[in-house]
Amino acid sequence: MRLLIYIIGSGIAGLSAAIALKRAGYGVTVITKELRGGSSYVSKGGIAAATAIDDSPQMHAEDTLRVGDELCDVEAVRYFTSEAPVIIEELIKMGFEFDNDLRLEGGHSRRRIHHKTDETGRVLTEFLLKEAIKLGVNIVEDELVTLQVRDGVIKGFVTRERGGLISNVDYLVLAMGGYAYLWQYTSNPSTNTGDGGVAIALRAGGAVASDMEFVQFHPTITTLGDETMLLTETLRGGEGARIVNEFGERFAFNYHERGELAPRDVLSRAIYMELMNGHRVYMDLSGIEDFEGKFPSVSNFLRRHGLSNKDRVPIYPGAHFTIGGLRVNVRGETNIKAFTPLVR
């Protein structure tokens, strides 16, 4: 008898889980608020994984622990940095084609960012969505979910549009986006309002006190006209972009020895302090070679607003992707008791 698994969320995590479970022979349904909403679709830079000959998962872990200011879960860091190359290899086997060059981001000591131009998240999400549909994964869009819990055990869930208790579920995977759209200045799409994973689990008795204060702020967001754009960190990662004030001064070195390649939290505070002190802050893109070829989405964004990489682009920090949330173990399991498998 085939087990039925529901996955709430259609980003890279949810679609990856759906594909793996479908291939394993399970019946899989993905339920999502918006198929192309969430953090994955607007992610720009790429995926960090130590695959270069001068790199290693241990070095990746050391970089992560260093910029984490001793607040990281060491076991989790070492697990994920060791698994990252495996995931890259698996995606390539599936047919996803990363660009040939590895890029550098702040906080990393090596080039280890695997990317697809400057829209890795969107391209990878579309790739996984196509694969999931091809495998026969059932996808339900425009829905919100409320879990039904009795005596500490999930008995099913109710959807907003269809109503009625869905109880023929063996396992449930929560793979929703975060809540950083709640901030005024943010890189997030309007779908990221926290009514997904965090709120659903909280109502069901889940432990959500796991570093809820950890909302990362991306240092380089811009708004031109009524359009907001995340200027990917890889622009600064050895590609030639510089952060300057109105006098052309690279002030970031006053705050950290690595300047524009400081960890995101440090650089965000540096830019914020400059703005609070009455300065204007810009990204200077003029030093990037083959700008349109390397960063087509940024180039098209500037062109829509009558600018090019020869112009300085005003920037500010904004709430990016949430890191805190549900308390889980390394296997991703919450404290909520699983469904009691139904006899059918």
C-alpha positions in Angstrom: 0.0 0.0 0.0 1.6 3.3 -1.1 2.2 5.9 1.5 0.8 9.4 0.9 3.0 12.4 1.6 2.0 16.0 1.6 4.6 18.8 1.2 3.6 22.3 2.1 5.7 24.7 0.0 7.0 24.8 -3.6 10.5 26.3 -3.3 13.7 24.4 -3.8 13.4 22.5 -0.6 9.8 21.4 -1.2 10.3 20.5 -4.8 13.6 18.6 -4.1 11.8 16.6 -1.4 8.9 15.9 -3.7 11.2 14.6 -6.5 13.1 12.4 -4.1 10.0 10.9 -2.5 8.2 10.4 -5.8 11.2 8.5 -7.1 11.1 6.4 -4.0 7.6 5.3 -4.9 5.5 7.5 -2.6 2.3 9.3 -3.5 3.3 13.0 -3.3 1.2 16.2 -3.3 2.7 19.7 -3.0 0.5 22.4 -1.6 1.6 26.0 -2.1 0.4 29.6 -1.6 2.0 30.7 -4.8 3.9 28.4 -7.1 6.5 31.0 -8.0 6.5 32.8 -4.7 8.8 32.4 -1.7 12.5 32.9 -1.3 13.8 30.4 -3.8 12.4 32.2 -6.8 14.1 35.5 -6.0 17.4 34.0 -4.8 20.2 35.4 -6.9 23.8 34.4 -6.1 24.0 30.7 -6.0 24.7 27.6 -3.8 27.8 27.4 -1.6 29.6 24.0 -1.8 33.3 23.1 -1.4 34.0 21.3 -4.7 37.2 23.1 -5.9 40.6 21.4 -5.6 41.8 24.2 -3.2 38.7 23.9 -1.0 37.1 21.3 1.4 33.9 20.9 3.5 36.1 21.4 6.6 37.3 24.8 5.3 33.7 25.7 4.4 32.6 24.7 7.9 35.4 26.8 9.5 34.4 29.9 7.5 30.7 29.4 8.6 31.6 29.0 12.2 33.9 32.0 12.1 31.3 34.4 10.7 28.7 32.8 13.0 30.3 34.5 16.0 30.1 31.2 18.0 26.3 31.1 17.7 26.2 28.2 15.2 25.1 24.7 15.9 28.4 23.0 15.2 27.0 19.6 14.4 24.5 21.2 11.9 27.2 23.3 10.2 29.5 20.3 9.7 26.6 18.2 8.4 25.4 20.7 5.8 28.9 21.7 4.6 29.7 18.0 4.1 26.5 17.3 2.3 26.6 20.4 0.0 29.0 18.9 -2.6 26.8 15.8 -2.7 23.8 18.0 -3.5 25.6 19.8 -6.3 26.6 16.4 -7.8 23.1 15.2 -7.6 21.7 18.3 -9.3 24.2 17.9 -12.1 23.3 14.2 -12.5 19.6 15.3 -12.8 20.7 17.5 -15.7 21.0 21.0 -14.2 23.8 23.0 -15.7 25.7 25.4 -13.5 27.9 28.0 -15.1 31.5 26.9 -15.2 33.0 29.5 -12.9 32.8 29.5 -9.1 32.1 32.9 -7.5 33.0 34.4 -4.2 30.7 35.9 -1.5 31.3 37.7 1.8 32.5 35.6 4.7 33.9 32.8 2.4 37.7 32.3 2.0 37.3 30.4 -1.3 35.3 30.7 -4.5 32.6 28.1 -3.8 29.4 29.7 -5.1 27.8 27.5 -7.8 25.5 29.6 -9.9 23.5 30.1 -13.1 24.2 33.6 -14.2 22.7 35.9 -11.5 19.3 34.2 -11.2 20.2 30.8 -9.8 17.1 30.5 -7.6 14.6 31.2 -10.4 16.4 28.9 -12.9 16.8 26.0 -10.4 13.2 26.3 -9.2 11.9 26.1 -12.7 14.1 23.1 -13.4 12.9 21.3 -10.3 9.3 22.2 -11.0 9.5 20.8 -14.5 11.1 17.6 -13.1 8.4 17.2 -10.4 5.6 17.6 -13.0 7.2 15.1 -15.3 7.4 12.6 -12.5 3.7 13.1 -11.7 3.8 15.0 -8.5 0.4 16.5 -7.7 0.7 20.3 -7.2 -2.1 22.4 -5.6 -1.7 26.2 -5.8 -3.4 29.1 -4.0 -3.9 27.4 -0.7 -3.1 28.0 2.9 -3.1 25.1 5.4 -4.0 24.7 9.1 -3.0 21.6 10.9 -5.5 19.7 13.0 -3.9 18.3 16.2 -5.6 16.1 18.8 -3.9 14.8 21.9 -0.5 16.1 20.6 -0.7 14.2 17.4 -1.5 15.6 13.9 -4.7 14.2 12.6 -4.8 16.0 9.3 -5.1 19.5 7.9 -7.6 21.9 6.5 -7.0 24.0 3.4 -8.4 27.5 3.0 -10.1 27.1 -0.4 -11.3 23.6 -0.2 -12.0 23.2 3.5 -12.8 19.8 5.0 -10.3 17.7 6.9 -7.7 16.0 4.8 -6.7 13.0 7.0 -5.4 10.4 4.5 -1.9 11.5 5.2 1.0 9.4 6.3 3.7 12.1 6.5 3.8 15.8 6.2 6.8 18.0 5.2 6.8 21.7 6.0 8.9 23.5 3.4 7.5 27.1 3.5 9.2 30.4 3.0 10.1 32.8 5.8 8.6 36.0 7.2 11.0 38.9 6.2 8.4 40.6 4.0 7.0 41.9 7.4 9.9 44.5 7.3 9.5 47.8 5.5 12.8 47.4 3.7 13.2 43.9 2.4 14.3 41.8 -0.6 11.5 39.3 0.0 8.4 38.7 -2.2 5.0 39.5 -0.7 4.3 35.8 -0.1 6.9 35.7 2.8 4.6 36.8 5.6 5.2 34.0 8.1 1.8 32.4 7.8 3.5 29.4 6.4 5.8 27.1 8.3 6.2 29.1 11.5 2.6 30.0 12.1 1.3 26.5 11.0 3.7 24.8 13.4 3.1 27.2 16.2 -0.7 26.5 16.1 0.1 22.8 16.1 2.3 23.0 19.2 5.6 23.1 17.4 8.7 24.6 19.1 9.4 27.8 17.3 11.8 29.5 19.7 14.9 28.4 17.7 16.8 31.7 17.0 13.7 33.6 15.8 15.7 36.8 16.1 18.0 35.6 13.2 16.7 37.4 10.2 19.6 38.1 8.0 19.9 41.6 6.4 21.3 41.8 2.9 23.6 44.8 2.6 22.9 45.7 -1.0 19.3 46.3 -2.0 18.2 49.0 -4.3 14.9 50.6 -5.2 14.5 52.5 -8.5 11.1 53.9 -9.3 8.7 51.4 -7.7 10.9 48.4 -8.3 13.1 46.8 -5.7 16.1 44.7 -6.7 18.5 42.5 -4.7 22.1 43.2 -6.0 23.6 39.8 -5.6 26.6 39.5 -3.3 28.6 37.9 -6.1 28.8 41.3 -7.8 31.3 42.2 -5.0 32.9 38.7 -4.8 36.0 39.4 -6.9 33.9 40.5 -9.9 34.8 44.2 -9.4 31.9 46.0 -7.8 32.7 48.4 -5.0 30.7 50.1 -2.2 31.3 53.8 -1.9 29.8 56.9 -0.4 29.0 60.2 -2.2 32.7 61.0 -2.1 33.7 57.8 -3.8 35.3 56.5 -0.6 35.3 52.7 0.0 34.3 53.1 3.7 33.6 49.4 4.3 37.3 49.0 5.2 36.8 51.3 8.2 34.5 48.6 9.7 36.1 45.3 8.6 39.4 44.3 7.1 37.8 42.5 4.2 35.8 45.6 3.2 33.0 44.7 0.7 33.6 41.0 1.4 32.9 41.3 5.1 30.1 39.0 6.5 26.6 40.3 5.6 25.7 41.4 9.1 28.9 43.5 9.4 28.5 45.1 6.0 24.9 45.8 6.6 25.7 47.6 9.8 28.5 49.5 8.1 26.2 50.8 5.4 23.4 51.5 7.9 25.8 53.6 10.0 27.0 55.6 7.0 23.3 56.3 6.1 22.5 57.3 9.7 25.5 59.7 9.6 24.0 61.5 6.7 26.0 59.9 3.9 24.7 58.5 0.6 25.8 55.0 -0.2 26.2 53.5 -3.7 27.4 50.4 -5.5 29.9 51.2 -8.2 29.6 48.5 -10.9 32.0 50.1 -13.4 34.9 47.8 -12.6 33.0 44.6 -13.7 34.1 43.1 -17.0 31.4 41.6 -19.3 28.8 43.0 -17.0 25.8 42.2 -19.2 27.0 38.6 -19.8 27.7 37.8 -16.2 24.8 39.6 -14.6 22.0 39.8 -17.1 19.1 40.3 -14.6 20.9 43.3 -12.9 21.8 44.7 -16.3 18.1 44.5 -17.5 16.9 46.0 -14.2 19.2 49.0 -14.6 18.3 49.4 -18.3 14.6 49.5 -17.4 15.4 52.6 -15.3 17.6 54.3 -17.8 20.9 53.3 -16.1 23.9 51.1 -16.9 26.9 49.7 -14.9 28.6 53.0 -15.5 26.2 54.7 -13.1 26.4 54.5 -9.3 23.4 52.6 -7.9 22.0 53.7 -4.5 21.9 50.9 -2.0 20.6 50.2 1.5 20.4 47.1 3.8 17.1 45.2 3.9 15.6 42.1 5.6 16.6 39.1 3.5 15.9 35.5 4.2 15.0 34.2 7.6 17.3 31.8 9.4 15.5 31.3 12.7 12.3 29.4 13.0 11.2 25.9 13.9 13.4 23.9 16.2 14.4 20.8 14.4 17.2 18.2 14.5 19.7 17.6 11.8 17.2 15.4 10.1 14.7 18.3 9.9 12.3 16.7 12.4 10.2 18.9 14.7 8.8 18.0 18.1 5.3 17.5 16.7 4.3 13.9 16.7 3.9 12.4 13.3 0.7 11.0 11.8 -0.4 7.7 13.1 -0.3 5.7 9.8 -3.8 4.9 8.7 -5.0 1.4 7.9 -6.5 1.5 4.4 
